[in-house]
Amino acid sequence: MALVRDRIRPALYDFFGGKMEKHFADYRRKALVHARGRVLEIGGGTGFNLPHYPSTIEELVVTEPVPGMLERARRRAAASALPVTVLAAKAEALPFDDASFDTVVSTLVLCSVDDVDRALAEIHRVLRPGGQLIFVEHVRWEDPERAKWQDRLERPWMALADGCHPNRATLGSIEAGPFDVVEVERTELKQSLPLVRPLVAGRAVARLIVVAFALAALTAAPEAARAHGGTRSTGYVSTFANLDPNVLGVLVNVIGSRELLRVSNYSGETLVVLGYQREPYLRFTRSGVYENSASPTAYLNASRTVPQSVAGNAEPRWKQVARSPSYTWHDHRIVWTGSQPPPAVQESPDETHLIFNWRIPARADGRPFRIKGFLGYSPLPATRDGGGASTWLIVTAAVGCALLLAAAVGAGVRRAKRRTPEAPV
């Protein structure tokens, strides 16, 4: 397998990529003319972008996780007139300081990363406020019938194209993240296969997210409130931020030492939380909460192997998991799951860090919204004495207030519904 991954696939990528380059090079030129300052390119492949960068940039750093691709990119970089550094790194774990680049470039990369949201969070982290993401990505067809074919052929295409997802709605992920899209063009690469023909090209500016107060508050939390999932996770705190857009009567909390996500639905609407592949995962109704046993997310969140018979596009199989309007579960999307600390924590373990912003897609009576929050890191106190009791009083009071608020909102919604006759279903 290593021979295929590190030698054969890079050679095939160069061969077929070279054939397509006469058609795709213009997209690279038009996009990269906007690159400025210190530039990071993620998933640089074998270096097809290198000839198209303007000579005015200060420095170019290219990352690529596949050794065979990396080797070919380094050979191309050596022949470049630009100051280029080529490093081995995944887009989801960039080994760079916060706010250290003016431009990040992604061309035909976000289709194949393991976790799009985490990659975008890392891009935002390394961009300076007001820095730009330049992207050229093939995406999901807007035409539903063609999109269905992308869904059907996703797995065989991933096996053929080294993990590439042909059906990702990448532009939607960028728009939902901490970016403001300032320029975008939808087009088609006519010479490509229909499966990967639709393209989006544009620029997005990193939005400034103010979390200093919330992160500072983490340093006051007791040790038990800062650990989840074992010692490798000690010091991480996941925090709910908001619903986007807001859904009246839906309450969200992150609770306990294991950072469990708790959702309470007093809205009277049917709430569906989507999984990693945007498949229906949890459904909140008036009769209780149901989990889709055909959802891969149900297995992944339970740290179980996903059976081959389970797929994101399968027909949901609902089983009831709660008879109340609330449900609590462990969701890997809001915690740090790496076997090693993030690069920022490794470099500065005694400082507070924003690790990533997280978003969980959901629907309320079919209307899309997102549950948003962030994962922070706070170093553990050097001693266990001094202020521990008062901290626990503050935490207990905060939890008590949250529970009272939840009860009040739930009671208010129920009273309002008793006063308003329901339409027949």
N, C-alpha and C positions, 0 to 999 in steps of 0.2 A: 504493500500500500504506500509506503514511503517513496518508493521509486515512481509510482504513478503520480503522487501528490507533488513531489519535489522536482521531478525531471520531465515526465511525459506531459502532464497538464500544462506546465509553464511553456513548454515547447509548442504545444498545440495552441495555447493562448496567443503566443507571439505569431504563429503562422496564420491562424484565422483572423486574429486581430489586425494583422498587417493587411490582409485582404480587405477588411472593412474600413481601414483607416482613411482611405481616400474619400470615403463618404462621411465619416464621423469627424475627421480632423477639423472641419469648419466649425462644428459645435464646440470643440475644445478651444479653438482660437477666439471665438466670440465670447465665450465664458471667461477665459483666463486673462483677457485684456483688462479686466477689472481688478485683478490681484494687486495688492499693495502691501508695503511694509514687510513684516515678518510673516511668512506664509507656511502653513502646514497642509500637506496633502495626505489624506487618509486613504488606505487601500490603493497605493500607487501602482500595484501590479508590476508590470515589467518596464514601466517608465514611458508610456506613450504620451503623457502630458508634457514631458520635459522640454521638447522643442518649442512649445507654445507659450511659455511664460514670458512676460515682458522683462526687459533688461533692467527696469527701474526698481524691481523688488529688492529688499535689503538682504533677505536670506530665505532659502527654501529648505524645509525639512519634509522628507517623504517617509511615511510609515507603510509597512506591508508585513502581514503575519506569516506568509507562506515562504519558506526558505528558498525554493527554486525561483519564485518570482523576485525575491529580494536580490538574489545573485545577479539576475539579468538587469534589474533596475540599477544596481550599483555600477554595472558596466556602462549603461547609458549615462548615468550621472557623471562618471569620470570623463566622458567626452563632452560634457556640457560646459558652457562658458559661465554658467551661474554658480554661486556658492551653494552647493547642494549637499545635504547630509541625508543618508538613507538608513533608517532604523527598523528593527523588528518590533512591531507592536500591533495589538488589536485595537480597533476603533472604540471598543467598550472599556478599555483600560489604557488610556494614553499616558505615557510616562513624562508628563510635562507639568510645569507650574501653572497655577491658576492665572488667568488673564495674561498669557505670555505670547499670544499671536494676534495679528491684525486681520488675517484672512485664513479661513480653512476651506479647502477644496475637496469636493467629493464628486467623482465622475464614475458612474456605473459601479457604485460600492454599496450603497444602503440596501440594495436588493439582496445582498448575500451576507450581511452581518448577522450574528446570532440574535442580537437584541437591538432593534432600531431605536427604541426610546432611550436606552442606556447610552448608545453611541451618540445620539443627539445631545444628551445631557453632558457627556464628556466634551463634545465639540463646544457647547456653550461654556463649559467650565474653563477651557483653555483660551477662549476668545476674550479679548479685552472688551469692556462695555462699549457698544457701538461697532464692534468688529463684525465682519461679514462672513457668512457661509455662502460659497459659490457651489451650485449643484447642477449636474446634468445626470438625470437618472431615468431609466426605463421604468414604467409604472403600470398600474392596473388600467385596463380599458375602461373608459366611461360608458361604453355600450354594454349593457348587462349581458347580452348573449355572448359577446366575445369574452367578457370577464369570466363567464361560467366555464369556458374552455380553458382559460388560464388556471382556474381552480382545479379542473379535472386533470390537467397535465402538470400540475405543480411538482408532485413528487418525482415523476420520471425526469422532468427537466432539472430538478435539483441534483439528481444523481449524475446527470450528463454534464451539467454546467457548474459543478463544484459548489453546490449549496445555494445557487441563485434562485430566489423566489420571483417568478414572473408576474405574480398577482398582487404585489404589495402596493398599497395606496400611500406611497412615500410622501407626496406633497401634503396630504392630510396630516401625516405625522409631524412634518416640519411646521405646519401651520398651528398644530395643537401644542407644540413645544414652546420654549421660551424665546421665540424668534418672531420678528415682524417681516413677512415676505414683502419686499419692496419692488420686485421685478420677477415676472414669471411668464414663460411661453410654453404653451402646449403644442407639440408637433409630433410627427411620425418619421422614423427612419425607414423610408420606403424599401431600402435594400435589405432590411433585416427580416427575420422570420416574423410572422404575424404575432406569435406568442410574446415577443419582446419588442414590438414595433413602437408603441406609444412612448413618447418622451416628455419629460418636463425639464426645462432649463431656466435658471434664474438665480436670484440672490436674496438672502435673508439676513437681517441685522439682528445681532444678539441683544435681547432685551435685558435691561438692568432689573434684577430681582433683589428686593431688599429683604434679607432674612437675618440681618445682624442681631436684631433684638431677640428673635426666636432662638438663634443658635447660642447667644449668650446665656439664655435661660437654661440651656441644657447643662451648663456647668454647675448649676445648683441642684441637679437631680441626683438622688442617691444611687449608689452602685447598682442595686437590684433593678432600678428602673432603666438602667442604661444597657443591659445585657440581653441578648436574645440569641438562641441557637448555639450556645457554647462559647468557649473562651475566644475563638477566632472572631467573634462578633462583638466582644465587649467594648463598650464605648460608643456604639451606634444608637441613634434615636431616630425613629421614623415619626413624622408629624403630618397630620392632615391639615391642609390649607383651605380648600374651598371646593364647591361644586361649580362647574363651568359648562353651561349657565346654571344658575341656582334652581333647585327643585324644592318647592315649599313642602315641608313635612318629611324630608329625607335627612337623617342625622348620621354623621360618620365620626368615629373615634378610632384611634390606635391605642390599644390598651395592653397592660401587662408586660412582664419582663420579656415575653417572646414576641412582642410587637404584633399582636393579633389585630386584624382589621374587623371592626364591628360596624355594621350598617343596620339602621332602624328605619323602616318605611311606614310613616304615618300619613302619606300623601293621598292614599286612596287609589293611586295609580298602580299599574303593574310595572314593576321595576325589574330589568334584566341586566345583570352584570356580565360583561363579555370577558372571554378568556384571552390567552396569549395569541391565538390565531383569530381573534375577534369572533369566536364562536359563542353561542349562549352557554354561560357557565352556571350562574345562579339566577333564580327567578323568585321575586318577592310578590306575593299576591295577598288578597284579603284572608285567605285560608291558611297562610303560612309561607314558608320558604322551601324551595325545591332546588336540588342540585342535578345538573345534567351528567349522568354517568357515562355518556358518550363523549364528554368533553375531555381533551387531553389535559386541560388545566386542572381538572379534578384529581388526576394522578400526579401531576408535577407538583402541585401545592402540598400534596401528601407525601412527597419524596418517594413515589412509587414509579416503577417502570411503566411506560405507556404501552399497552398491548397493541399489536399490529392491527387489530380489528377496530381500534379507536382512532377517529380522524376528526379534524375540526369541521369538515363539511358534512359530517354524518347527521342523520335525523336525531334531534334531541331525545333522550330517554330520561324523563324527570322522576326523581324520587324525593319524597319529603324528608327534610332534615331538621325542620323546626315548625312548631305550630303557633309561634308568636310572630310579631312583625319584625323581630330582630334576629340577626345571625352573626356569629363570630367565626372567623377562619384565619388560617395562616396563609398569607399571599406572598410568594417569593418576589413579586414585583416591587414591594415596598421595603425590602431588607437587603443587606449586603450578603451575597451568597458565595463570594469568591473564597478560595482556599487561602489566599494571601490578602493582606490589607490593600486598599487602593493606593496608587502611587503617592498621592498627596499625604496620606497617613504614614506611609513608610518613610517618607522624607522628613515629615515634621509631626511625629507622634504626640508631641506635647502642645499642639495647637488645635483650635477648633476649626472644622472644615465642613463645607457643604459638599456632600458626596455626589448626589444626583437629585434631580427633580423627578418625581414619578407621577404617572397618569394612568388611571384605569378606566377604560371606556365602558359606558353603560347606556341604557335607554329607559325612558319613562313613558309608558304608553306609546312606544315607537320613536319618541323624540330623543335624539342623541345628546348625551352630556358626558362630562368627564369628572371623575373623582381625582382631585389633585392633592399632592403633598410633596414632601421632600425628606430625604435621608440625610441626617447630619452626624457628625462625629465630635465627641467631646472627650478629652483625656480624663482618665480616672483621677480622683483626688489622691494626693500623696499619703494622706492619713484618713482614718475613718471617723475621728472625733471632730468636734467643733461644728455645731449647726446641724447635725444629722436629725435631731428630733424636730427642730423647727422646720427643716426641709420637708420631713414627712407630714407635718401638719399642713404645710402649704399644698403639697401634692394631694393629701386627703381632702382638703377643702375644695381644691379645684375639681377633683373627681365628683365630690358631692354636688357642687354647683352644676356640673355637666349633667348629672343624673336628674337633678331637679328640673333643669331646663328641658331635658328630653321628655320627662313626664308631663311638664306643663304644655309643651308643644303638642304631644300626643293627645292629651286631654282636650286641648283647644280644637285640634283638627276633628276629634271625634264629636265634640259638641256642635261644631259647625256643620258636620255631616248629618247629625240628628235633626238640625233645624232645616236642612235643605233636602227635600225628597229626592231620592235617586231615580234616574231614568231607568226604565226596564232594560235589562241586558239582553 
